Amino acid sequence: MRRVNSASRIARAVALLGVGWASIFLGASGASGQDEPAKPRPLAGYFPRQDLVIYAEFDGLDAHAVAWRKTAAYRLLNETSTGEMLRQVATQVAEQTLLGAPGVRLTGAEWMDLVVHGFRSGFAFAINHPGAPAKPTCIGLVLRGAAKKAIRDPLERLLKAGIGARERVEAVTKPGGRT
């Protein structure tokens, strides 16, 4: 059995995000409608304000469908074979990367579905860090609309794979009975 330290896990996550970045706009062709939808609600409320050092949020391509469809990138990725080729390459790279990750039962296609969902629907990422020598108190990623079964199931498998033997998951009760 191979043991992976935290630095290796972080490096793998960054590599997988890079694979996803390569296909940022893939799958966005489904953004539909002629009118811009209402601006999505900010995701900042999911992160504590105290010791916030990094925060990034993206509304998602679906929130800017009309503008997205007018870009050259949209035409290149959706009206030529380039988009499908990039998606296939990114899926293969994700598949190979996930093969080496212990405990991860996720396919490259499922990973790509998560990445495409995040870029279509929106996401937020934040890190809270009180300063040296303490470790970060919160590293979080919120995917808008991730409660849908098609997204939730592979996401849960990915999260469970990242939990080490000495780490524990703390359930937090939210208003409305959510955890």
C-alpha positions in Angstrom: 0.0 0.0 0.0 1.4 3.4 -1.0 1.1 6.3 1.5 0.6 9.8 0.1 1.5 12.8 2.1 -0.5 16.1 2.1 1.9 17.8 -0.3 1.3 15.0 -2.9 -2.4 15.3 -2.5 -2.3 19.0 -3.0 0.0 18.6 -6.1 -2.5 16.0 -7.5 -5.4 18.3 -6.9 -3.6 21.2 -8.6 -2.8 19.0 -11.5 -6.4 17.9 -11.9 -7.5 21.5 -11.7 -5.1 22.2 -14.5 -6.6 19.5 -16.6 -10.0 21.0 -15.8 -8.7 24.5 -16.7 -7.8 23.2 -20.1 -11.4 22.5 -20.7 -12.9 25.4 -18.9 -15.3 26.3 -21.6 -16.1 22.8 -22.8 -19.6 21.7 -22.2 -20.7 25.3 -22.1 -22.5 25.0 -25.4 -25.6 24.0 -23.4 -25.9 27.5 -22.0 -29.2 28.5 -23.6 -31.6 31.3 -23.8 -31.6 34.7 -25.4 -31.9 36.7 -22.3 -29.3 36.9 -19.5 -30.6 35.0 -16.4 -30.7 36.8 -13.1 -27.3 37.2 -11.5 -26.7 34.2 -9.2 -26.6 34.7 -5.5 -23.0 35.1 -4.2 -21.4 32.1 -2.5 -19.3 34.2 0.0 -21.6 33.3 2.8 -20.3 29.7 2.8 -16.9 30.9 4.1 -15.9 32.5 7.5 -14.7 36.1 7.2 -12.1 35.7 10.0 -8.6 35.2 8.7 -9.7 35.0 5.0 -6.6 35.2 2.8 -7.8 33.9 -0.6 -11.3 34.2 -2.0 -12.3 33.6 -5.7 -15.7 33.3 -7.1 -17.0 32.6 -10.7 -20.7 33.1 -11.6 -20.5 30.4 -14.2 -20.9 30.6 -18.0 -24.7 29.9 -17.8 -25.0 33.2 -16.0 -23.4 35.0 -19.0 -24.7 32.8 -21.8 -25.4 35.6 -24.3 -22.0 37.1 -23.9 -20.3 33.7 -24.0 -21.9 32.7 -27.2 -20.6 35.9 -28.9 -16.9 35.0 -28.2 -14.4 33.5 -30.6 -13.5 30.9 -27.9 -17.1 29.7 -28.0 -17.1 29.3 -31.7 -13.7 27.6 -31.7 -14.7 25.1 -29.0 -18.3 24.5 -30.1 -18.4 24.9 -33.9 -15.1 23.1 -34.7 -13.7 19.7 -33.7 -11.2 21.5 -31.4 -13.5 21.4 -28.4 -14.2 17.7 -28.5 -10.5 17.0 -29.1 -9.5 19.0 -26.0 -12.2 17.4 -23.9 -11.0 13.9 -24.9 -7.4 14.8 -24.1 -8.3 16.3 -20.8 -10.4 13.3 -19.9 -7.5 10.9 -20.7 -5.1 13.0 -18.6 -7.5 13.1 -15.7 -8.0 9.3 -16.0 -4.3 8.7 -15.8 -3.8 11.0 -12.9 -6.7 9.5 -11.0 -5.3 6.0 -11.5 -2.3 6.9 -9.3 -4.4 8.4 -6.5 -5.1 5.9 -3.7 -8.7 5.4 -2.8 -10.1 7.5 -5.6 -12.9 5.6 -7.5 -13.6 8.3 -10.1 -13.3 8.1 -13.8 -11.8 10.8 -16.0 -15.2 11.4 -17.5 -16.7 11.9 -14.1 -13.9 14.3 -13.2 -14.6 16.3 -16.4 -18.3 16.4 -15.6 -17.5 17.9 -12.2 -15.1 20.5 -13.8 -17.5 21.4 -16.5 -20.4 21.7 -14.0 -18.3 24.1 -11.9 -17.5 26.3 -14.9 -21.1 26.3 -16.2 -22.9 26.7 -12.9 -20.3 28.6 -10.9 -18.0 28.0 -7.9 -16.2 29.7 -5.1 -12.8 28.9 -3.5 -11.4 30.2 -0.2 -8.6 29.7 2.3 -8.7 30.9 5.9 -5.3 31.1 7.6 -4.6 32.7 10.9 -0.9 33.0 10.2 2.3 31.1 10.8 2.9 28.6 12.3 -0.7 27.5 12.4 -2.2 25.5 9.5 -5.1 26.9 7.5 -8.4 26.6 9.4 -10.5 26.3 6.3 -9.8 25.4 2.7 -13.1 25.2 0.8 -14.6 24.8 -2.6 -18.3 25.4 -3.2 -19.9 24.2 -6.4 -23.3 25.9 -7.2 -25.9 23.2 -7.9 -23.8 20.3 -6.6 -26.8 18.8 -4.8 -28.0 17.3 -8.1 -27.5 13.5 -8.0 -25.3 13.4 -11.2 -22.8 15.7 -9.5 -23.3 14.8 -5.9 -22.4 11.1 -6.2 -18.9 11.5 -7.9 -18.2 14.5 -5.7 -18.9 12.5 -2.5 -16.6 9.7 -3.7 -13.9 12.2 -4.4 -14.2 13.8 -1.0 -14.2 10.5 0.8 -11.1 9.4 -1.0 -9.3 12.5 0.3 -10.0 11.8 3.9 -6.9 10.3 5.6 -7.0 7.7 8.4 -6.2 10.4 11.1 -8.4 13.0 9.7 -12.0 13.4 10.8 -15.0 14.9 9.0 -17.1 17.2 11.1 -20.8 17.5 10.2 -22.0 21.1 10.5 -25.8 21.7 11.0 -27.2 24.5 8.9 -30.6 26.2 8.9 -33.4 24.2 7.3 -31.9 20.9 8.6 -29.0 20.9 6.1 -25.7 19.4 7.1 
